[in-house]
């Protein structure tokens, strides 16, 4: 249904026996057995949707202090694991050569 200027639009709404919601634009589209359950929904043509105000929303800015602290902790942990006697893995797990060769 095309919107009309200045005229309200009516729709007919009902729920069938299976629990399905139906919305149609003409009463003739409603089955005669269901017409007793019809609710009329009227929309004003001049009503325009309103959007929430964005005055309180600020643009996203990176938090450099949090980034620097997180990056520093990651570097510190990497340095600590590097200084451990065997790193994070045992000598055999770090060996890339075949199992029969001595690393």
Secondary structure as UniProt FT lines:
FT   STRAND          9..15
FT   TURN            17..18
FT   STRAND          21..24
FT   HELIX           27..29
FT   HELIX           32..37
FT   STRAND          39..43
FT   TURN            45..46
FT   TURN            55..56
FT   HELIX           64..83
FT   TURN            85..88
FT   HELIX           91..94
FT   TURN            99..100
//
